[in-house]
Amino acid sequence: MADEEKRPDWSDLPTDLLENIGRRTRDAVTGLAAFRSVCRAWRAAVGPAPRLLLPRAGPSEDALVFPLSRGWSIVVDARDASCRLSHLATGATAALPRLNAVRHAGSDVVTHLTYLHRPDFHTARVCYAAAPGDAAWTLVNTPVPVNLGYFDLAYHDGKMFGFDGQMTVFDATTLHALCIVQPPPATPNLANKMYGICTQKEEFNFVHLVALPSKLVLVRTSVKSSRPVAFDVFELGSTPDGLAWLKVRDAGDYELFLDGYHTTFRENNGVNGGGTRIYYVHDVATAGYVNEERWLLPVAYCYSMQDNKLECVYMPPEDIHQRSTKPSWFVP
């Protein structure tokens, strides 16, 4: 009886102490999830953990979810090309134009294209922009022909940035192209994760744009033998020759979440020594085949730039169901 009386009540710890412990968990994904699983009091002391969404292909593949930053996502209905912004945590929504309603910049004439849902076919040679309330998606004019399509886009400080091997800078209001920025130095075999270009080589590089509150950075992931082996961060800065990517030690006190569609982030408030932590999703080929193609499994890694340490934080079972869209991070 005396032993039971002396046993501490871990669910009754002060909230500020629980918040401090929660911020110091091993990582923002598996560590925070384990912390939240202790009890209701611990779960209430910290916000929801980032999650890796693995949409399964089932009888209905009508709803396609593409997470953005700050908890927002674009949800597309493949039946009629309608789409909307949706905040999965609060339920807030905002309508966007249908994907097949397009127009040229400066024109009010809307053209309705034929929409064909082909999840097995990925290509795009044009870029469109829209905001909630617009009647159509507006064609963004590019100063040079786009290769296969922009495989990463970002908005920062009134400008849009489209990367297709080199980066085009646009005025976000007029959609006029302002300049071209060359890729980071010493970036051979630049691969395109969205379209699968160069991903069959022994060594290649992926890039992701990250729009942080005060700067635009680029994360370069070097892959060798189907595994990520190095991460480098570049910041967009001014040089005598114009804008260029300048290599930096890290991105600051941020956690960056990279997947095949986008990159998002959240502040880490100097937890665990501060610096940058990168959560990265990489497709790893298995021994199995689906429709005569090698089966790819989404594996999640965490890399600490402070400690120069790479850790696998999620390995799915090999019998995981085929997915309707690419794996993507949801960061509330």
LODRENKE-402129 format. One record per residue: residue number from 1; z, y, x of N, C-alpha, C in turn; residue in three letters. Coordinates in steps of 0.001 Angstrom, whole numbers, plus 500000, padded with zeros to 6 digits. Layout:
REM residues N
 num    nup nnorth  neast   caup canorth caeast    cup cnorth  ceast residu
 NUM      Z      Y      X      Z       Y      X      Z      Y      X    ALA
...
***
This chain:
REM residues 332
 num    nup nnorth  neast   caup canorth caeast    cup cnorth  ceast residu
   1 500000 498801 500834 500000  500000 500000 500000 501248 500868    MET
   2 500800 501200 501975 500876  502345 502876 499538 502591 503560    ALA
   3 498852 501499 503915 497542  501635 504559 496562 502319 503631    ASP
   4 496596 501983 502338 495676  502592 501386 495969 504080 501218    GLU
   5 497284 504446 501288 497638  505846 501145 497156 506670 502342    GLU
   6 497126 506083 503550 496717  506793 504757 495203 506849 504919    LYS
   7 494482 506024 504193 493031  505976 504341 492433 507303 503880    ARG
   8 491626 507959 504735 491059  509269 504365 490032 509140 503243    PRO
   9 489975 510155 502428 488982  510212 501355 487778 510983 501874    ASP
  10 486764 510261 502354 485616  510891 502986 484793 511700 501988    TRP
  11 484950 511440 500706 484201  512219 499716 484845 513562 499419    SER
  12 486043 513798 499996 486781  515019 499681 486814 515982 500878    ASP
  13 485895 515818 501813 485843  516725 502958 485374 518112 502502    LEU
  14 485813 519170 503196 485367  520525 502830 483850 520646 502881    PRO
  15 483286 521409 501957 481830  521537 501872 481235 522116 503145    THR
  16 481895 523114 503755 481336  523709 504968 481310 522718 506116    ASP
  17 482292 521813 506173 482292  520778 507207 481159 519786 506960    LEU
  18 480971 519395 505685 479877  518477 505360 478517 519093 505694    LEU
  19 478362 520377 505416 477098  521052 505730 476838 521027 507225    GLU
  20 477891 521244 508016 477737  521227 509472 477371 519836 509973    ASN
  21 478011 518813 509414 477683  517430 509801 476251 517103 509397    ILE
  22 475862 517506 508186 474520  517218 507706 473451 517834 508575    GLY
  23 473705 519051 509099 472715  519703 509959 472578 519011 511300    ARG
  24 473580 518217 511669 473560  517577 512981 473193 516091 512915    ARG
  25 472614 515666 511812 472172  514278 511724 471050 514028 512717    THR
  26 470786 512756 512970 469865  512372 514043 468493 512984 513888    ARG
  27 467971 513031 512677 466684  513672 512430 466621 514071 510965    ASP
  28 465605 514856 510617 465536  515432 509267 465049 514447 508225    ALA
  29 464589 513277 508639 464035  512314 507687 465006 511144 507490    VAL
  30 465093 510255 508461 465955  509081 508287 467428 509437 508402    THR
  31 467784 510343 509323 469194  510705 509490 469743 511416 508281    GLY
  32 469009 512391 507755 469476  513130 506587 469495 512250 505344    LEU
  33 468519 511336 505242 468509  510423 504097 469745 509521 504120    ALA
  34 470133 509054 505307 471326  508216 505415 472579 509017 505063    ALA
  35 472653 510268 505507 473789  511129 505180 473920 511307 503675    PHE
  36 472808 511558 502993 472827  511807 501559 473178 510550 500757    ARG
  37 473028 509381 501361 473279  508141 500632 474758 507753 500613    SER
  38 475629 508504 501313 477044  508134 501391 477713 508233 500023    VAL
  39 477601 509398 499382 478217  509591 498074 477675 510871 497464    CYS
  40 478070 511160 496229 477562  512344 495535 477979 513641 496232    ARG
  41 479215 513686 496727 479689  514901 497383 478878 515198 498640    ALA
  42 478572 514168 499409 477773  514373 500622 476342 514758 500251    TRP
  43 475820 514148 499207 474452  514468 498788 474353 515913 498299    ARG
  44 475421 516397 497636 475392  517758 497118 475579 518804 498216    ALA
  45 476107 518396 499364 476413  519344 500429 475175 519797 501197    ALA
  46 474109 519024 501152 472889  519368 501885 471699 519310 500931    VAL
  47 470644 519985 501286 469440  519958 500469 468728 518622 500575    GLY
  48 467723 518421 499748 466966  517163 499788 466248 516982 501111    PRO
  49 466117 515745 501530 465459  515443 502792 463947 515471 502627    ALA
  50 463223 515838 503686 461758  515709 503641 461375 514264 503365    PRO
  51 460283 514090 502637 459835  512744 502279 458372 512551 502635    ARG
  52 458037 511330 502983 456650  510964 503252 456088 510328 501993    LEU
  53 455106 510995 501373 454498  510489 500146 453396 509504 500489    LEU
  54 453465 508324 499866 452453  507286 500074 451857 506935 498717    LEU
  55 450916 507736 498220 450346  507476 496884 449666 506118 496827    PRO
  56 450047 505320 495864 449466  503987 495730 448253 504003 494808    ARG
  57 447275 503215 495155 446101  503073 494302 446414 502027 493241    ALA
  58 446440 502451 491991 446759  501545 490901 445670 501551 489853    GLY
  59 445991 501142 488636 444997  501139 487566 444418 502518 487308    PRO
  60 445244 503583 487497 444767  504941 487284 444922 505744 488566    SER
  61 443829 506294 489054 443853  507130 490239 443467 508551 489865    GLU
  62 443797 508944 488637 443333  510237 488149 444034 511404 488832    ASP
  63 445338 511305 489086 446099  512410 489659 446155 512281 491178    ALA
  64 445593 513254 491870 445614  513286 493327 446514 514437 493748    LEU
  65 447503 514142 494588 448495  515136 494989 448308 515467 496470    VAL
  66 448171 516773 496756 447992  517240 498121 449078 518274 498427    PHE
  67 450181 517869 499109 451279  518799 499364 450867 519977 500244    PRO
  68 451445 521140 499945 451293  522349 500742 452662 522657 501366    LEU
  69 452902 523886 501720 454183  524250 502305 455154 524714 501221    SER
  70 456451 524788 501618 457513  525288 500745 457652 524517 499432    ARG
  71 457332 523223 499437 457531  522398 498253 456406 522427 497245    GLY
  72 455367 523234 497478 454244  523306 496546 453209 522240 496862    TRP
  73 452454 521855 495848 451361  520896 496013 450198 521311 495124    SER
  74 449008 520889 495517 447850  520988 494633 447672 519629 493961    ILE
  75 447608 519628 492633 447407  518399 491873 446035 518471 491220    VAL
  76 445196 517483 491510 443825  517438 490996 443703 516283 490016    VAL
  77 443113 516551 488860 442799  515505 487887 441361 515079 488122    ASP
  78 441179 513868 488636 439839  513399 489009 438938 513188 487797    ALA
  79 439493 513174 486590 438669  512938 485412 437808 514139 485051    ARG
  80 438367 515356 485213 437618  516541 484789 437609 517649 485836    ASP
  81 438069 517348 487062 438071  518295 488181 439043 519451 487980    ALA
  82 439937 519376 486994 440930  520431 486818 441988 520304 487907    SER
  83 442563 521434 488291 443600  521388 489316 444612 522498 489092    CYS
  84 445778 522329 489670 446856  523295 489491 447779 523255 490693    ARG
  85 448502 524343 490880 449607  524358 491818 450840 523813 491108    LEU
  86 451605 523008 491799 452795  522432 491187 453919 522382 492207    SER
  87 455096 522830 491790 456283  522714 492640 457053 521491 492154    HIS
  88 457002 520423 492941 457517  519141 492477 459022 519168 492257    LEU
  89 459754 520051 492950 461205  520078 492805 461646 520838 491559    ALA
  90 460979 521956 491249 461408  522793 490121 460571 522573 488869    THR
  91 459382 521979 489013 458495  521783 487874 457611 522976 487564    GLY
  92 457713 524057 488366 456871  525233 488139 455409 524902 488428    ALA
  93 454487 525476 487640 453059  525227 487807 452280 526536 487696    THR
  94 451080 526525 488241 450153  527659 488126 448746 527104 488144    ALA
  95 447948 527475 487155 446607  526923 487017 445674 527473 488097    ALA
  96 444820 526612 488599 443748  526975 489517 442411 526677 488841    LEU
  97 441317 527269 489314 440015  526960 488709 439671 525479 488877    PRO
  98 438831 524983 487991 438325  523620 488168 437552 523548 489485    ARG
  99 437593 522379 490117 436938  522237 491411 435435 522458 491340    LEU
 100 434841 522234 490186 433386  522357 490081 432942 523740 489606    ASN
 101 433868 524695 489470 433507  526066 489084 433490 526932 490333    ALA
 102 432302 527385 490756 432156  528102 492020 431328 529372 491819    VAL
 103 431448 530279 492769 430658  531508 492759 430556 532040 494180    ARG
 104 429597 532950 494401 429451  533589 495702 430375 534798 495786    HIS
 105 430759 535164 497007 431624  536320 497212 430954 537573 496661    ALA
 106 431707 538384 495906 431178  539607 495329 430422 539424 494041    GLY
 107 430308 538196 493559 429558  537917 492327 430493 537433 491235    SER
 108 430177 537782 489999 430940  537306 488847 430269 536112 488165    ASP
 109 429110 535705 488687 428372  534589 488099 428996 533272 488556    VAL
 110 429481 532498 487596 430132  531223 487894 429156 530085 487647    VAL
 111 429023 529228 488621 428172  528042 488507 429054 526807 488380    THR
 112 428717 525936 487431 429485  524711 487232 428693 523543 487817    HIS
 113 429218 522984 488893 428556  521894 489586 428930 520552 488966    LEU
 114 428140 519549 489283 428485  518187 488874 429569 517655 489798    THR
 115 430640 517156 489213 431758  516652 490014 431732 515128 490006    TYR
 116 431766 514541 491200 431784  513090 491356 432962 512715 492221    LEU
 117 433857 511919 491666 435045  511502 492406 434704 510295 493270    HIS
 118 434727 510506 494599 434424  509435 495540 435501 509388 496608    ARG
 119 436604 508683 496366 437686  508643 497347 437301 507961 498648    PRO
 120 436200 507190 498642 435775  506498 499848 434768 507298 500655    ASP
 121 434490 508524 500254 433454  509312 500916 434009 510704 501205    PHE
 122 434051 511077 502494 434638  512352 502885 433625 513168 503682    HIS
 123 433178 514259 503120 432359  515192 503873 432375 516538 503171    THR
 124 432265 517593 503936 432231  518944 503381 431644 519874 504423    ALA
 125 430662 520677 504027 430052  521619 504948 430256 523059 504508    ARG
 126 431014 523269 503451 431294  524619 502977 432776 524742 502683    VAL
 127 433234 525987 502539 434631  526254 502270 434733 527211 501094    CYS
 128 435652 526948 500174 435888  527800 499021 437352 528222 498986    TYR
 129 437607 529385 498399 438969  529896 498272 439212 530325 496837    ALA
 130 440455 530214 496381 440820  530628 495026 442304 530920 494968    ALA
 131 442691 531706 493969 444097  532018 493712 444366 531763 492239    ALA
 132 445638 531538 491864 445950  531343 490447 445416 532497 489597    PRO
 133 444760 532146 488494 444173  533154 487616 442701 533409 487847    GLY
 134 442154 532959 488985 440727  533138 489248 439905 532263 488300    ASP
 135 438680 532741 487996 437787  531986 487114 437038 530896 487858    ALA
 136 436925 531033 489169 436150  530072 489952 436589 530121 491406    ALA
 137 436158 529120 492156 436359  529092 493597 435243 529911 494252    TRP
 138 435615 530791 495203 434656  531681 495838 434206 531119 497177    THR
 139 432891 531083 497378 432330  530562 498615 432704 531458 499786    LEU
 140 433231 530852 500838 433563  531585 502055 432374 531482 503005    VAL
 141 431771 532619 503333 430617  532632 504232 431071 532437 505674    ASN
 142 430429 531525 506370 430782  531238 507755 429758 531858 508689    THR
 143 430198 532428 509833 429271  533075 510757 428380 532100 511513    PRO
 144 428829 530862 511661 428044  529829 512327 428083 528587 511462    VAL
 145 427079 527707 511557 427105  526488 510746 428348 525651 511030    PRO
 146 429003 525185 509962 430164  524317 510105 429688 522912 510443    VAL
 147 430417 522234 511339 429989  520901 511757 430020 519940 510562    ASN
 148 431137 519263 510360 431283  518406 509175 432058 519110 508081    LEU
 149 432847 520067 508456 433695  520764 507504 434988 521168 508188    GLY
 150 435669 522153 507643 436958  522535 508218 437956 521419 507990    TYR
 151 438514 520898 509073 439501  519838 508906 440916 520360 509041    PHE
 152 441078 521675 509192 442394  522283 509058 442223 523749 508699    ASP
 153 443056 524226 507782 443015  525606 507308 444429 526153 507274    LEU
 154 444558 527460 507512 445875  528087 507462 445716 529531 507018    ALA
 155 446788 530067 506423 446841  531484 506046 448007 532119 506777    TYR
 156 447746 533276 507403 448817  533970 508119 448464 535440 508263    HIS
 157 449409 536305 507892 449311  537737 508122 448009 538338 507574    ASP
 158 447655 537960 506339 446490  538535 505698 445152 537963 506148    GLY
 159 445196 536885 506892 443959  536272 507394 443965 534780 507092    LYS
 160 442755 534215 506977 442591  532766 506854 441961 532245 508135    MET
 161 442334 531023 508487 441867  530411 509715 441301 529030 509387    PHE
 162 440060 528789 509757 439425  527501 509520 439021 526857 510829    GLY
 163 439491 525636 511072 439241  524950 512342 438281 523797 512129    PHE
 164 437182 523802 512874 436228  522692 512815 435754 522319 514216    ASP
 165 436630 522440 515185 436289  522268 516588 436472 523589 517310    GLY
 166 436018 524644 516709 436403  526005 517050 437003 526629 515794    GLN
 167 437620 527799 515924 438315  528370 514772 437675 529685 514347    MET
 168 437377 529793 513049 436863  531031 512475 438010 531769 511803    THR
 169 438099 533088 512062 439124  533941 511470 438477 534759 510356    VAL
 170 439064 534735 509152 438531  535439 507992 439541 536472 507498    PHE
 171 439039 537566 506955 439869  538475 506180 440156 537793 504846    ASP
 172 441430 537593 504509 441786  536820 503311 441424 537540 502029    ALA
 173 441251 538866 502078 440915  539623 500875 439415 539644 500623    THR
 174 438636 539972 501650 437179  540081 501498 436459 538778 501782    THR
 175 437146 537838 502461 436574  536555 502901 435469 536748 503936    LEU
 176 435419 537915 504571 434456  538158 505646 434974 537564 506956    HIS
 177 434072 536964 507713 434444  536406 509016 434673 537534 510012    ALA
 178 435749 537439 510784 436114  538476 511741 435782 538100 513176    LEU
 179 436048 536864 513550 435777  536441 514928 435862 534928 515032    CYS
 180 435470 534416 516198 435534  532987 516514 436516 532799 517664    ILE
 181 437372 531807 517554 438322  531478 518620 437986 530082 519142    VAL
 182 437845 529960 520438 437510  528682 521050 438714 527730 521023    GLN
 183 438480 526434 521117 439599  525478 521094 440489 525643 522315    PRO
 184 441697 525081 522289 442595  525182 523442 441944 524597 524688    PRO
 185 442285 525117 525867 441705  524574 527104 442128 523128 527329    PRO
 186 441276 522406 528030 441560  521009 528393 441869 520166 527167    ALA
 187 440959 520252 526165 441114  519433 524956 439855 518594 524768    THR
 188 439688 517524 525561 438495  516683 525419 438609 515750 524223    PRO
 189 437464 515210 523798 437433  514227 522711 438242 514708 521500    ASN
 190 437889 515889 521025 438583  516449 519866 438214 515647 518629    LEU
 191 439192 515020 518024 438947  514124 516897 439222 514839 515583    ALA
 192 438622 514327 514540 438759  514877 513197 439453 513832 512341    ASN
 193 440739 514049 512057 441513  513047 511324 441020 512892 509892    LYS
 194 440616 513986 509241 440214  513914 507846 438940 513098 507669    MET
 195 438004 513218 508630 436717  512524 508498 436576 511334 509440    TYR
 196 437594 511077 510275 437570  509907 511137 436634 510005 512324    GLY
 197 436279 511228 512765 435374  511405 513887 436133 511213 515196    ILE
 198 435570 510433 516111 436110  510182 517456 437378 509332 517464    CYS
 199 437829 508861 516319 439087  508128 516289 438961 506694 516805    THR
 200 437743 506247 517107 437564  504908 517649 437617 504882 519168    GLN
 201 437713 506040 519806 437763  506099 521261 439148 505700 521774    LYS
 202 439192 505331 523051 440448  504927 523652 441423 506107 523746    GLU
 203 440899 507304 524072 441730  508494 524185 441069 509648 523432    GLU
 204 441845 510381 522645 441306  511537 521931 442462 512450 521550    PHE
 205 442123 513613 520965 443126  514609 520590 442938 515049 519143    ASN
 206 444057 515211 518443 444075  515842 517126 444672 517240 517264    PHE
 207 444297 518143 516366 444937  519453 516339 445375 519770 514911    VAL
 208 446475 520520 514785 446998  520979 513497 447376 522449 513622    HIS
 209 446976 523262 512649 447378  524660 512584 448695 524775 511815    LEU
 210 449601 525622 512306 450886  525819 511655 451130 527323 511525    VAL
 211 451196 527819 510292 451462  529230 510046 452964 529429 509903    ALA
 212 453624 529852 510980 455044  530143 510968 455258 531594 510522    LEU
 213 456478 531991 510189 456689  533339 509655 456167 534468 510529    PRO
 214 456251 534326 511851 455869  535435 512723 454708 535116 513657    SER
 215 454101 533935 513517 453031  533575 514447 452245 532385 513918    LYS
 216 451047 532238 514455 450217  531068 514161 450188 530200 515405    LEU
 217 450540 528936 515245 450527  528023 516380 449615 526844 516089    VAL
 218 449228 526179 517145 448401  524975 517062 449126 523866 517806    LEU
 219 449255 522714 517156 449863  521542 517775 448758 520566 518145    VAL
 220 448695 520216 519413 447705  519235 519883 448410 517904 520130    ARG
 221 447931 516874 519453 448474  515521 519608 447489 514684 520414    THR
 222 447940 514174 521540 447089  513315 522382 447368 511859 522044    SER
 223 446306 511121 521787 446414  509719 521367 445762 508833 522423    VAL
 224 446412 507742 522763 445879  506761 523709 446225 505374 523206    LYS
 225 445227 504516 523167 445425  503132 522699 446085 503108 521327    SER
 226 445587 504001 520431 446027  504061 519028 447475 504496 518861    SER
 227 448067 505133 519878 449442  505607 519773 449515 507054 520262    ARG
 228 450312 507908 519598 450518  509267 520116 451322 509208 521405    PRO
 229 450875 509938 522420 451545  509883 523718 452015 511251 524193    VAL
 230 451496 512360 523620 451903  513685 524080 451650 514714 522985    ALA
 231 452491 515739 522957 452342  516854 522020 452425 518161 522804    PHE
 232 451473 519063 522551 451464  520380 523186 451338 521442 522101    ASP
 233 451969 522590 522338 451953  523686 521378 451282 524902 522002    VAL
 234 450384 525543 521232 449690  526754 521652 449937 527833 520597    PHE
 235 450061 529071 521055 450233  530210 520151 449010 531097 520221    GLU
 236 448549 531568 519059 447402  532461 519026 447832 533845 519507    LEU
 237 447176 534315 520562 447548  535605 521142 446345 536385 521616    GLY
 238 446569 537641 521939 445499  538539 522392 445338 538452 523903    SER
 239 444095 538451 524347 443747  538479 525761 442677 539555 525955    THR
 240 442366 539942 527195 441283  540911 527417 439955 540487 526809    PRO
 241 439763 539187 526608 438512  538685 526030 438618 538432 524525    ASP
 242 439723 538820 523908 439900  538598 522476 440989 537582 522203    GLY
 243 441038 537067 520961 442047  536089 520590 441797 534763 521306    LEU
 244 442888 534106 521695 442785  532815 522386 444078 532045 522178    ALA
 245 444004 530743 522420 445185  529886 522323 445909 529886 523654    TRP
 246 447191 530282 523649 448011  530366 524846 449091 529298 524778    LEU
 247 449164 528445 525805 450124  527345 525790 451542 527884 525925    LYS
 248 452455 527357 525088 453858  527768 525104 454749 526530 525226    VAL
 249 456019 526778 525553 456942  525661 525757 457202 524905 524458    ARG
 250 457398 525646 523373 457575  525033 522058 457291 526084 521001    ASP
 251 457508 525736 519733 457221  526657 518629 458452 527415 518164    ALA
 252 459589 527214 518846 460833  527832 518415 461701 526838 517664    GLY
 253 462722 527352 516992 463655  526475 516276 463086 526080 514914    ASP
 254 462102 525178 514952 461448  524721 513731 461262 523207 513776    TYR
 255 461241 522619 512594 460787  521243 512419 459397 521305 511810    GLU
 256 458413 520720 512484 457028  520746 512037 456662 519380 511480    LEU
 257 455969 519369 510341 455601  518121 509675 454079 518050 509599    PHE
 258 453497 517096 510305 452046  516977 510447 451558 515712 509763    LEU
 259 450487 515829 508971 449853  514638 508404 448349 514834 508394    ASP
 260 447637 514013 507640 446184  514063 507653 445588 515202 506856    GLY
 261 446398 515921 506070 445900  516996 505233 446345 518380 505690    TYR
 262 447586 518498 506110 448141  519821 506330 449344 519730 507252    HIS
 263 449908 520894 507546 451150  520967 508303 452086 521925 507588    THR
 264 453331 521547 507477 454335  522446 506931 455530 522455 507869    THR
 265 456533 523244 507552 457638  523410 508490 458901 523787 507729    PHE
 266 460007 523766 508451 461248  524374 507977 462086 524722 509205    ARG
 267 462961 525724 509065 463818  526136 510163 464880 525079 510421    GLU
 268 465205 524854 511712 466258  523883 512009 467557 524555 512433    ASN
 269 467580 525912 512477 468809  526675 512716 469533 526267 513997    ASN
 270 468756 525864 515002 469358  525540 516290 470137 524245 516321    GLY
 271 469931 523381 515324 470672  522122 515251 470257 521193 516392    VAL
 272 471215 520411 516891 470972  519424 517945 470295 520040 519172    ASN
 273 470773 521214 519559 470233  521843 520757 469068 522768 520501    GLY
 274 468612 522864 519266 467511  523769 518945 466175 523256 519441    GLY
 275 465210 524163 519548 463878  523770 519965 463065 523218 518810    GLY
 276 461939 522629 519140 460981  522153 518136 461022 520636 518015    THR
 277 461065 520168 516768 460903  518743 516475 459621 518581 515669    ARG
 278 458825 517603 516042 457536  517363 515388 457588 516005 514693    ILE
 279 457331 516010 513386 457237  514774 512603 455759 514540 512312    TYR
 280 455262 513432 512790 453821  513204 512816 453479 511854 512199    TYR
 281 452481 511839 511321 452018  510600 510692 450743 510146 511387    VAL
 282 450744 508906 511851 449584  508377 512571 449167 507050 511953    HIS
 283 447861 506867 511736 447342  505614 511193 447188 504591 512311    ASP
 284 447862 503463 512151 447821  502391 513141 447079 501204 512548    VAL
 285 446083 500704 513260 445290  499575 512774 446094 498278 512856    ALA
 286 445937 497428 511849 446609  496130 511820 445581 495024 512022    THR
 287 446075 493802 512012 445177  492660 512179 444426 492333 510900    ALA
 288 444885 492873 509769 444251  492569 508491 443058 493447 508198    GLY
 289 442228 493005 507258 441034  493741 506868 440996 493906 505357    TYR
 290 440459 495034 504894 440235  495290 503477 438779 495717 503321    VAL
 291 438020 494963 502523 436587  495254 502340 435866 495360 503685    ASN
 292 436169 494400 504580 435548  494302 505898 435892 495472 506813    GLU
 293 436904 496262 506462 437369  497335 507321 438822 497057 507711    GLU
 294 439161 497420 508956 440515  497168 509436 441527 497974 508617    ARG
 295 442622 497343 508284 443661  497954 507482 444447 498936 508335    TRP
 296 444656 500153 507834 445399  501170 508553 446748 501396 507887    LEU
 297 447806 501410 508687 449149  501640 508183 449647 502999 508652    LEU
 298 450275 503784 507764 450810  505085 508157 452167 504924 508846    PRO
 299 452251 505270 510102 453479  505184 510879 453953 506602 511178    VAL
 300 455230 506889 510960 455773  508228 511172 456593 508268 512453    ALA
 301 456353 509310 513257 457057  509503 514519 457805 510833 514498    TYR
 302 458866 510903 515277 459580  512154 515506 459589 512425 517005    CYS
 303 459131 513616 517390 459101  513994 518807 459941 515242 519012    TYR
 304 460922 515165 519908 461755  516312 520268 461184 516950 521525    SER
 305 460709 518197 521405 460187  518884 522577 461320 519286 523514    MET
 306 462526 519420 522987 463673  519763 523812 464025 518609 524742    GLN
 307 464014 517379 524198 464413  516209 524974 463229 515412 525512    ASP
 308 462011 515806 525120 460802  515063 525504 460934 513586 525110    ASN
 309 461351 513366 523851 461605  512014 523379 460808 511744 522110    LYS
 310 460094 510623 522082 459307  510200 520933 459943 508975 520301    LEU
 311 460141 509024 518974 460811  507936 518265 460049 507613 516987    GLU
 312 459885 506336 516693 459293  505909 515432 460374 505936 514362    CYS
 313 460148 506699 513275 461154  506824 512213 460741 506097 510938    VAL
 314 459496 505618 510872 459090  504854 509685 457929 503941 510050    TYR
 315 458105 502644 509752 457049  501647 509934 456931 500866 508632    MET
 316 455831 501005 507897 455713  500339 506602 455435 498844 506754    PRO
 317 455702 498061 505724 455332  496639 505762 453819 496489 505755    PRO
 318 453321 495433 506363 451875  495267 506480 451208 494944 505153    GLU
 319 451996 494573 504142 451395  494273 502842 451477 495475 501899    ASP
 320 451657 496669 502468 451725  497861 501631 450432 498011 500843    ILE
 321 450541 498503 499617 449379  498625 498753 448398 499664 499294    HIS
 322 447156 499483 498967 446153  500466 499334 446480 501797 498652    GLN
 323 446200 502920 499344 446616  504226 498854 445444 504987 498252    ARG
 324 445749 505850 497263 444719  506638 496604 444393 507905 497378    SER
 325 445363 508462 498103 445132  509606 498980 445854 509348 500291    THR
 326 445624 510206 501276 446261  510022 502574 447752 510292 502480    LYS
 327 448562 509652 503345 450000  509948 503374 450221 511418 503693    PRO
 328 451241 512020 503103 451474  513441 503323 452968 513739 503196    SER
 329 453412 514719 503967 454823  515112 503940 455098 516006 502732    TRP
 330 456235 515787 502105 456732  516708 501077 458023 517285 501599    PHE
 331 458046 518594 501862 459220  519268 502411 459722 520258 501351    VAL
 332 460831 519955 500662 461328  520836 499597 461668 522232 500120    PRO
***
